[in-house]
């Protein structure tokens, strides 16, 4: 009798455990990516892992587009992950702290006394973007394909005035993590790439994650593209420039494995993970809080050249999701929202991606130069036959797609025109800016 009871209880516990596993509509998720792919809305790769096990993978678009040659992307295609690299850099910094080689209170002056406010800025303030160091990628120098040495980058940083006093507030700055990458090299005497392999990728078995160089299709590495009626290859940033802030190449499968290991305590201590998760003025230490409905996730986004990416972990659900893209019309954020909605069985209608074609005469009312009192930026709207383009000061023109009712969109940017008022509102990342025609 006792054996029967024990067997029943064991069966009950197994069934109870199974109820915690998320069942999702794989066919609908497949259909979502088929729709995106069929309309050239995005090119990329996704992985979803539950309880540390990958339960869904897919890849759409191409890793290389060269005239008539198109190489389809696969789940093994590698992408530049941009600022998700900051999470890897932070992990190595925390490991060095645990080894007693520095602390969160160590000042930047210990390594780079020539930088502005170096004696006031701490490692902790650099990790959570409270240093006040100017974000060098906001300047035109960032769009450079030529390599730069540490000495050249430090000389650039030394010339830049701080944006605010250390710890006065938080403001995102890639400069912080380029410097943290250099500090890892100073403390270990090894290149960042070697320490990344030793401390992270080899430790948890990430075979497809490494410090990038020039993209190499022979290694299944993707090029990045922008859409101008067709996919057009983007110029490459030399990886010596973003360094510890954005130079890593990876796959979604490796990224979910990385964040699972991070939250499982395989890379840093639980106390240090809490520091990464603790958000102050919107920033944690190389991590953001990313909510989805009533679920609370943590992770980071990335963007470099035409690549965009997003990595999120939901601790309560033990769910990890990563999406990497090398070509964006329908934003990466919207791809993740769609995938999570379907996975968690939330109400979600797969977009139809209807093409609205306007005549060249229809576009005339939008053409002109616009400026905003909110931000020091001018946007010029032009047309080429039936295609409307937007070009911000100092940036390349990009095509905007008609959505109907004077609304146009591109990669998460929404432009809502008011032709009778000679203005438009631009919405991006939850922020709204009013632009008025000046010419």
C-alpha positions, 0 to 999 in steps of 0.5 A: 500500500505504501509503495502504491501511495509513493508511486502515486505521489511520484506520478502526481509530482511529475504531472505537477511539474509538467504543468509548469512547462509552457505549451505554445503554438509552434505552427503559428510561430512558424507562420509568423516568420514565414510572413516576415520572410515572404515580404522581406520585412526582416532577416535574422535568426531566433532561439527560445529556451525553456528551463535551459532547453532550446524549444524553438529555433528558426532563421529567415532571409539571407546571410549574404546577398550578392547580385543574383547570389543569395545565401539563405541564413540558417540557425548556425549563421553568426551575427554581430550582436552589438551592445549585447557584448556589454553583458559579456564584458560585465561578466568578466569585470565581475570575475576580476572583482571576485579575484580581487584584482579591482573593485566597484570603487576602483577609479578610472584614474588607476588605468587612464588618468588622462581621461576627464574626471578619471579620479572621480569615476568608478568602475561601478559608475561605468558599468551602469552608465553613470560616469558622465563620459561622452558617448563616442558613437554619437560623433561622426568618427564612429562610422569608420572602417579603419582599425584604431589602436587603444592609444588612438581611442584613448586620445579621442576620449581624452579630448571629449568633454564629460556630459555630466558629473559622475553619478549625477545621473545615468546616460548610455555611453559606449565609451564606458565599455570600450574602456572596461574592455581595455581594463580587462586586458590590462589586468590579465595581460591578455587580449580581450578575445582570449579572455572572452574565450577563457572566462566565458565561451569555453567555460560554458561551451559557446562554440559560435561566440567570439570576438569578431573581425571582418565578416567572413561568409566562409565561417558562416558569418552574415553581412548586414543590409538595409532595404532600398527596394532590395537588400543593399549591403551596409559598410562594416565597422572595424571591430577594434572600434567598439571593442568591449562595447560591441565587438562580439559575434554570436548565434541566438542558440549561444546567446540563450545558453549564455544568459541561462548560464548567467542566471544559473550562477555558472559565470558570476556570483548571485550577489553580482548578478543582483547588481547587474539586475538592479536598475537605477535611472533605467540602467542596470550594470550592463542589463536592462529590465524588459517587461512583457505583460505581467512578466519581468525580464532582463537583458540587453539589445544590440545594434551595429552597422545594419545588425540589430539584436535582442536577448532577454531572460525571464527568471520566473518563467526560466525562459530565454529568448534571443533574436539576431538580425542582419536586415531590418524593415519590421523592427527587431523589437516587434519581432520579439513582441510577436514571438513572445505573444505567440509563445505565451498564447497571448492574443496576437494577429500575424501582420499581413504586411500589405504594400501600399503604393502611392503615386509620385504625385501623392508623395509631393505633399511630404517632401521638404526639410523639417526641424524640431525644437525638441532635438537638434536634428533636421530631417529631409524628406525626398522621393524617388519615383514612388518611394519616399525617403528620410535622411537625418543630419549626417546620416544616410537616407532610408526608405519609409514604407506607406502605412496609410493615413499619412503614416510611414514606417521604417525599422521601429520608426513611425513618421506621422505626417500632418500635411495641412500643418506642414509637420510630422511626428516621429516616434521611436523607442517610446519617444515622440518628436514634432518636426515642422517643415522649414523648406 
